[in-house]
Amino acid sequence: MKLQDYFKSFNEKFSSLDLIDKNWYKDELNITAFCSKAKIKDSRDNYSEEWYRARLVWSLVNSGAYNKEYICVELSQPKGNTKTPLRADIVVFKTKNWLNVYEKARQSKDFRELNKKMLVVFEAKKRERDNVLSVIENQLHSMMEKNTSKDRIFGIYFDNKEEIIILKKLGNSDLRRFYEDKELREEGLHDINVQNRDQLINLPSQRDFIENNESISNLEKLKFDSLDVIDESTFTETMNILKRENDRIRPKSPVRSLIVEFLTLKVFDEKRSKKDKSNLQFYILPSEKRSDGLAEKTFKERIDKLYQDARKKYKNVLSKALFSYTNDFKSSDSNDEKFLIAVIETFQQRAILKAKNESFNQIIFNNFGEDKQKVDKGQFFTPIPVVQNIIKLLNPIKGEDLCDPCCGIADFPAIGFRHSFEDKVDEFPDAINFYGFDLEDSNLKLAELNLVLNGDGDATLKQMDSLSQKLLENGEVMKNGYFTIKNFNPETWENLNDNNKEIKKYKIIATNPPFGKGRDLKINNETRKFMELYETWKIKTNLKPNGELPKSMDMGVLFLENSYKLLEDGGRMGIILSNSIASIKEWENIRKWLIDRMRIVALFDLPSNTFGETGVATTIIIAYKPKLDEKSKMLSRNYEVFIKEIKNIGYEVSRSKIKSIQFVPNFIIDEKTFEKTSCRNEDFTEMRKDFKEFLKRQEEEIKEVFHLNKFG
């Protein structure tokens, strides 16, 4: 019989019932209950909450799905410092002697041991409410959070509807749906999606929940499907744990680079397990950890083999690994090994790949980058929602080369890669069409991990100054001092002397370069050598008779020209610049230079609070570089430009005392309940819809280059 059939039997058997109390549960089911007398119907002749609770408990027991010895009805315990206790409508425990533990907890007023023994918590309501999410968060979730065991705890919300909501929680992770495909995940957000309920027939039995917990308790048989997702909030907390471990252990190697290396192993292990249904290898058994904090040989052999396997796929990250074991399994450094164990213990029951993980690298950077270094070197990165939306507007598809010439931790290439494969990155697709250049080698380590986390680690990432150096078609980085007017045409950057040293061109440039007067490039004898190749430097001001040129130059303008000249004909770019470059008279000549060469497709003004490190208002320029035979058509007449002012960006900037920047999501408030919804307060989604409508009425060339037929 189905559970619904037992519901019908209950309705028939107890149709004349008037009151339900703890004695009813004892007499009918031999279940311990702490509830007071309650009528089964309210003043409007509607069934009460007590009725629906009793019906469910009776059905669970009589169906054989749950054992009565493990069930408690209306369990209460203290709620912080308030007088009002925290109540759970139904609790199913892991042990049948839970009542003895409960009595001890009441006497000692310490409920921690009891809470560790909770398996499933049920929350009942007499009818569906408008604020189901609020009920779940404030009542069901609050009780589930009391559980501090290493096991999952499960939660069930039910009311007068036959559909229910089944939830789970592991440790400090966010609340998740038991069936993860019920969740709504968009724009990097996680929503348990209470509108999409579970069918009653899919309610797991007591045994099912126990086995689900066993699936993560036996580390040797752990598989990807058993893991709980690690989301951004949990990832932040996890980094805090690792910061404390770093302070305690003091590894020899740079901790940020170690985290990159170890998480690359983790991601490889997850992908292989998901693809092959194989057991995971990124774990450590309690018996494998020695009293001195180091590992036994079985662990070393397993991790050494994992390094060998992962290195075949992720050569960029692991070819020069910081950590290793020798042939006789001695570690390269004992403290590095201790930190490896700490990382594994922290992550071994969590799945990185199940999350929308675009922000993970920024979290690592913010936690393990030196704050003074960030400020001094201007190392602040583009907020993920901005990156996502620029990528969605440029709409890269598989096979198109995308480059960020000042990539930082490579958010544009990483998210561009994920977008081009439409999130189908489970089978190791290649990222050979993605490129990123940066001055800082430590940034490129994180950039490598960023590609790994988003699907692949085989992008081309090069340490270089991309204003004075270029990647050549042959894959080599141009030597310092070669990029001069003697070797390259100042208008096209074609090589004048050696066809084998042509500069690599790209279909898409997506970048957020440094800009602003505080970060001007100073013109001296060294920089002048390559600045001769930048037309914008020469036309910033009208040349005087004596040929005087600017003594400094906004790097945003230089990267604008750099982006244009690195584009192949028929390419497109998205670039973030100071709003002043797009508007004030000082840059009038630069704007004329740009519109003489590129078709401006869209301009988006961002509010001054978009970036954490600066209050400067910014503009996003989306532009198309016409092919030679298209220039007269595309540039010689008036054309429509999509212009939009973004007022709501979906997050707020939070600054710590040590200048650490965080982007805190900003959610829409429900006007009826005055509670936060799961929807960010942002204009990007609507703007993309309008942009798609704009593309529909443009020339065929514009429609094709932005892939209108695949525009989401």
N, C-alpha and C positions, 0 to 999 in steps of 0.2 A: 504493500500500500504506500502511496505517496503521502507526504506530510499534509497536503491539502485534504486528503481523505480522513486523516485523524482529526483535522480541524472540524470537519463535518460531523464526525462521531461525537466530538466534544460538545458541539452545538446541540445535538440531539439529546445526549445524555444529561446535560446540565441546563436544559432549557428553563427549568423551574427554579434554578438556583437564584438566591437573592443576595447573599453575602459570601465573601471569601476572606479568610484570615489565615494565620499561621497554622491553626488547627486543621483547616481544610487540606493544606498541603501535607500535613502529617498523616491524616486519616486516609486520604485518597492515594498518596504517592510515597508516603514514608520519607518525605523530604524535609530538611530543616529550613524553616522560614522565620523571618523576624518582622513580618508585615502586620499591621493592625487591620481591624475589620474594615472592609470597604464594600460598598454596593457595586453590583455588576452593571448597573445602569445609572446614568445621571438624570437630572431633572427633566431633560428633553427626551428621555427614553432611548438615549444612545448608549451603546456599550462603553464601559469605562476602561481606563488603562489597565486596571486589575484583571478585567475579563480577558483582554488580549494576552496579558502576561501568563495567566493561569492556563489559557488554552495552549499557548506555545510550550510551556513546561510539561503539561500533561501529554502533549503530542510527541515531544522529544523523548520522553521516557517510554511511553507505550509503543513507539515505533522501534525501540531498541537502539536508536542512534546515540543516546546518551544514558549513562548509568546514574541512577538516582542518588547513590552514595556520594557522588562528587559535586552535587548541585546544592547551591544555597540561593534562597530567594530573599531579596532586599538586604544585602550586606551593607553595613554603614561603618565608617571610620572617620576620625578627625580630618578636617580640611584646613590645614595650615593653622593660623591663630584664630580663625572664626569659630563661632559657636555652632553654626550650621554644619552638620556632618556631610560628608560626601557619600552618596548612596549609589549602589549599583542594583538594578532591578533583578538581574540574575547573574550569578557567577558560577562557572564550572571550573573546579580546581583540578590540579594534576594528581592529587593524592586524596584517598578516601578518609584519611585522618585529619582533614583540614579543620574540623571543629575543635580539636584539641589545640591546634596552633592558634586558632581564633581566640579561644578562652585565655591563653597565655598572653596574646597581644592586647586583649582588653585590660588585663591586670597590669601589664607593664606599660601600656599605652604606646607600645612600639610595634607597628604593624608591618615592618619590613619583611620579616620571614614569611608572614602570611601572603603578602603581595607577590613574593617570588613564586608562590605556588599557584597563582592564578593562571588559568589557561585561556578561558573565553569569558568576556564580559558582554552582557546584553543590556540594551537600553530600550525601554518600551514607551510608546506614546499612544494615546487613545485614538488619535487621528493624524493624518498627514498635516504637517505644519509648513508655513511659508519659510520658516527659518530652520530647516532640517540641519543645515551645515552648522548653525550656531549651537543647536542641541548636541550634535556630535562633538563639536570642539569643547564645549563647556561642561558636558556631563560624561559622555562616553570616553572621550579622549583623556579627560582629567583622571578618570579611574585607571585607564590603561597605562598612563604615565607612572602610576605607582609601582608598576612592576619593574624591578631592577635586576632580574635574572638575565642570564645570557641567552635565554630562549626568546622566541617571539611571543607576543601576547596578541590575542585576536579579539575583535569587537564586532557586535552585530547590532544594527539599528533596525527596529521594526515598529509598525503601527497598524492601522486598520487595513492597509493594503497587503496583498499577498506577496508583493515583491519586497525584498529586504536589501540592506546594504552591508556587505561583509568587508571588514577592515583588518589590517595587521600592523604591527609595529615591532621593530627590533631596536633595542637600546635607545640611543638618542636620535634615531632617524625620525623623519616626519611620518605622519600617519599615511598609510598607503591602502589602496584597494587590494583585497585578497587576490582577486583576478585582475592583474595589472592592465589588461586590455580595456578595462572599464574606465580607466583614468583618461583625463584630457590633458595632453601635454602640447603646448603651442608656445612659440616665442620663448622657449626656455622656461616656461612656467609649469608648475605642477598643480593640478586641480583634481581632487578625488571625485569630482563630477557626480554629486548626489542625485542629479536628475536621471542618471543612467543606472538604474537599480539592478540588483541580482535577482534571478528567479529563485523561488523558494526551493525548487528541486535541486538547486546547486549549493544549498547549505551543506557544508562539510559535516561529517559526523564527528563525535568526540575522538574516535580513532584517527580520522583523517587529520585533525588538527595536531594530534600527538605525532603522527608520522611526518607531518610538515615540519615540525620542530626537529625531529630526528634527522631530517634531510640536511640541516645545517650544523648539527651537533657532531656528526661523524665526519671529521675533516678529511679523512682518507678517501671517502666516497662522495665528496662534495663536487657538484656539477654547477655549471653556469645557471641553469634554470632554478636552482635552489636558492641562489643569492638574492638578498634584498638590495634594491637600488640605493645608491648613495647619491643624494641630491645636493644642491649647492649649499644649503644651510648646514647639512650634516658634514659636508666636505670642509666648510669653514671651521666647525668644531673639531674635526679630525686634524686639521692643520694646527690648531691650538694644542692638541695632545702631542703632536710631533714636535712642536716648539719646546714643550716641557721635556720631552725625551732628548732633544738636542742639547738642552741646557744640562741635563743629567749625564748624558753619555759623552758628549764632546767628540764627535767623530773627527777623524783626521781630514777627510775629503770635504770639500764645500757641500754643505747640507742641501742646498737647493739643487745642485747637480746630482747628488745621490738620490733625492726624491724623484727627479726626472728619470733616472736610470731604473730605479726600483719599480716605479709605476708603469714604465714601458714593459717590464716583465709581466706585471699584473694584467695589463691590457692584452698583451699577446696571449697569455694563459686563458683569459676570458673568451677571446675570439676563437681560439682553438677548441675550447670546451663546447662553445655554442655550436660551432660548425660540425664537430665530430661526435658530440654527445659524450666526450671523454671526461675523466675525472680531472679536477683541477690540481695543479702542483704548487701553487703559491700559498702554502700554509706551513705551520709548524705545530707539531703535537707537543703537549706538555712534557712528554717523556723525552723529547728531542732537545729540550732546553736544559742546559747544565746549571748548576747552582751558581756558577760565576757569570751567568748571563750569556755564555757562548753556546754554540750548537753542537749536537752530536753528528757523527759521520753520515747517518742516513739523510739528515736534512741537507748537509753540504752536497751530497751526491745529487739529490733531487734538484737543488737550486743551480748547481753547476750545469746539469743537463738542460734546465730551463734556459739558462744563459746561452748555451750552444744553439738551441732550437730557435730562440727569439732573435739571435744575431743574424740568422739567415734572412729574416724578414726585415729587421730594423738595423741595417748596417750603419746608418748615420748616427744613431743614438748609441749603439752598443759596440761598434768596431774598436773604439778606444775606451773601454769600460773602466771606470774608476775602481770598481770592486771586482775581485776575482778570487778563485781558489787555485792553488798549485796542484800538480799531479798527485801529491800525497795529502791534498785537501787541507792545507794550511791557508788561512785567509790572508788577503793582502794587508788587512789591518783589523785588529780585534775590535776596536771601537766602531769601525764601519760595519762590521758584522753585527754588533749589538744593535746598531741603528737599523740595519736591514731587518732584523728580527722584530724590532718595534714597529716598523712599517707593515710587515706581514701580519702581525697580531692585530693591528688596527684595521686592516683592509680585508682580511681573509674571508670574512662572511658577507662582504658587500660587493655589489656589482657597479663598476664605473660605467660600463657600456649601456646599462639600462637607462641612464639619465641623459637628459639634454645637458651636455657638460661643457658648453662653450665658455663658461666663466671660470672653470677650474684653474687654468693657468694664471689668470689674474689674481685669484685667491692665493696661489702659491707665491707669486711675485710679491703681493702685498704683505704676506706673512714672513717671507724669508729673504726679501731684498733689503739691503741696507737703506734706511729711510733717508739718510743724508745723501747717499748716492742717487736715490730717486730724484731728490730735489735739485742737487747740483747738476745732474746730467739731463734734467728734464725728462726723466723716464716715467712718464705717465701714459696710460694706454687708453684707446678709444673705448667708451662704454659699449658693452656687447649689443644692446638694442640698436645703437647707431650703426655698428658694423653689420648686423643682420639686415638692416633695412637698405643700406647701400648695396650689399650683395644681392638682395632680392630685386632691387631696381636694375642692376647691371645684368642679372639673370644669366650667370655663366652656365654653360652646358658641357657635358663630357667632351674632352678633346681640345677645348680652348685654353690657351696659355694665359694664366693670370699672374700678375706680379705686383708686389708691394716693395718699392725701392727703399723704404725706410720702415721695415716691418715690425720692429720691436719683438714681441713674442708671437708674431705671425697670426693674429686673429683674422685678418682679411683672407690670407691664403687658406687657413684652416676652415673657416666658415664657408668660404667659396668652394672648397673641396667638398664639404658636406652637402652644400646646396646642389652642386653639379651632379652628384650621385643620388640626389633626392632622398638622403638619409639611408640609402641602401648600401651600407659600408661594412657589412658583416663578413664578406668574403675577400678581404684584402685587396680592394681595387687600388690601382696605382695612382700616385699623386705626382706623376712625372711632369704634369703640365702646370705645376704651381711653384712659384719662385718668391723668395724673400731675401732682402739684403739689410744688414744692420752693422753698425760700428762695434757693438758690444757682443763679445763671444758668449757671455753669460746669458744674454737675452736669447741667443740662438739655441742654447740648450733647452730653454723653455719653449722656444718655437718648435723644436723637434718633437717635444712631448705634446705640444698642441696638435700637431698633425697626427700623432699617434692616437691621442684621445678622440680625435674627430674622424679617425678612420685609417690613416696611413702615415708612415714616417719617411717616405721616399721623395718628398719635395726637395727642390734645389734651394738650399739655404746657404748664403755666403756672407762671411765677415768682410765688409769693405765699406768705404765711403762712396756711396753711389752717386755723389755729385762729381767726384773727380775720377772715379773708376766705373767701369761697366763690365757686365758679363758678355763675353764674346760668343759668337755662334758655335765655336768649337768647344764650348763648355768651360773655358779658362777665364779667370778673373784678370782683367787688364792690369798691368803693372803700374805702380805709381809713376806719374810723370809722362805717361804715354798719351794721355788724353789732352792733346794740344792742337792748336790751329794748324800746326805743321802736318799733322796726321789725319785730321778729320775736317769735313766740310761743315762750316758753322751753321748752315741752314738745315741740312739733312742728317748730319753726323755720319755720313758715309765715309769709309776709310779711303784716303787719297792714295795710299802707297801699297797696301797689302790686302788683297781680297780675302785672305785667310783669317783676317782679324776684324771682320765686320761685327758690329754691335748687335747683340741679340734683341729682337723686337717681339712684342707681345700683343695678343688680341685684347687683353683687358688690363688696365692699371687701376688698382683700388688702394688708396693710401690716405693717411692723415699725417702730413709732414710737420716738422717743427716750423713755427711761424711766430711773428711778433718781433718788435724792435729789440727786446732783450736777448733775442737769439739770432740776431743778424750775423751773416757771414762777413767777417772783416777782410777787406781786399788788401793783400800784401804781395810781396814778390812771388811767394809760392802759389797762393790761390789765384793770382792773376793769370798764371799759365793756362789753367783750364777755364777760367772765367771768360777768356776770349771767345770761347765756343758758345756762350750764353747770350743770345740776342737780347733777352729781357734786361740784362745788365746795361747794355748800351742804350736802350731806349727808355729806361726808367724816367730820365729827364731829357728834354731836348738838348742835343749836344751844343755846347758853346763853341765859338770859333777856336779856342785853344784846345778843344778836344777833352775837356775835363770830364771824368767819369765818376759815378758814385763811389765813395770810399767804403761803403758797406752795402749789403743787400739782404732783403728779407728772404730767408730760406724757403718760405712758402712759395714765393714767386719762382725761385729757381727750381723747386721741385715741380711746379706747374709746367714749366718748360721741359724739364727732364721727363715728366710723364708723357707730354705730347710727343716728344721725339723718340721715346721708347715704344710708342704705339706703332703697330704696323698700320698701313693704310686699310681703312675699314674697321679699325679698332674703336673701342670705347673706354671711357675712364670715369671714375668717381673719385673726387678729391675734396678734402675738407680744408678750407682756408679761412683766414680771418675775414670777417664781414667787410672790413675796411678795404681789402683788396678788391672786393666786388662792388664797392660803392663810392669811395671818396676820390677826389680829384687827383691826389698824388699818384694813383695807380691808373689813371685814365689811359695812358699810352699802353700799359700792359693789357688792359681789357681789349683795346683795339687790336693789339697784336694777336690775342687769343681768338677773337671772333672773325678775324681775317683767315684763320687757319682751321678752326673747328666749328662744327654745328653744335651750338649750345642747346641741349635737349631739356634740361630741367635745372632749376635753382631752388634750393631749400634752405631757408634761414632757420637756424637753431637758436634757442634761447641762451642767454649768457650763463646760465647755471648748468649747461650740458656737461662740461668737463670739470673734473674735480680740482685741477691745479690752476685753472685760470677762469676769470670771469668774462673773458673776451667773447663777444658774440661771433658766431661762425656761420659760414655758408657752405653747403654741399653743392658742388658743380658736377652735373652729369653731362658728358659731352661725347660727340661722335667725330672721328677723324675721317673725313670723306676720302674715298679713293680718287686717284687723279682724274678719271673721267667723270666723276660726280661733283667736283668742286664748284663748277659754274652753276650747276643746278641747286646745290645745297647751300651755297654761301652768297649768291649774287642777289637774292631777293629777300623780302621780308618773310619771316617764318614764325610760327607759333612756338613759344617757350612755356613749358609747364613751370609755374611759380607757386610756391607754397610756403607759408610761415608755420613752422611747428611750434606750438605753444606748450603742449603737454608731452613729456618725453618718457613717462612711465616709471621714473625713479627720482629719488632725491639724493643729493650729494651729502655724505657724512664725513666729517673730518675729525680725526683723533688729535690729541695734544701733540703727538710727534709727527703730525702732517701726513699720516697714513690716510689714504682716500678709500672710501667705500661707497658703492652705489646701492642704495636701499630702495627696493621696489615700492612704487606708489600706486595703491589700488583705488578703484572707484568705490565710493561709499553708496550703499543702498539707501535710497531716499525714504523707504518705508521703515526699515529696521535700524538705520544709522550704523550698520555694520559694514566692515570691509567685504567686498566681493572678491572673487578670484581673478577679476579682470583688471589689467593695468590701466591706469589713466594715461593713455597715450594716443597721439594723432597719427602714428605711422601706418596703422592698418587701413584706416580710411583713406589716407594719402595714397597708398599703393593702389587701392581700387580706382581712385580718380586718375592716377597715372596710367593705369591700364586703359581706361576710356580715352585718355589723351592719345595714347599710342595708336588706337584704332583709326584715328583720322589723320595720321601722318603718312608720309611717303612710304612706298613699298620698302625702300632701303632701310628706313628707320624701323619699320615693323619687323623686318627680317633680322637685323642685327641685335635687337633686343628680344628676339624669339617670342613674339606676341602669342604665337600658338601654344607656347609652354609657360606663359607668364601666370604665376599663381596669385 
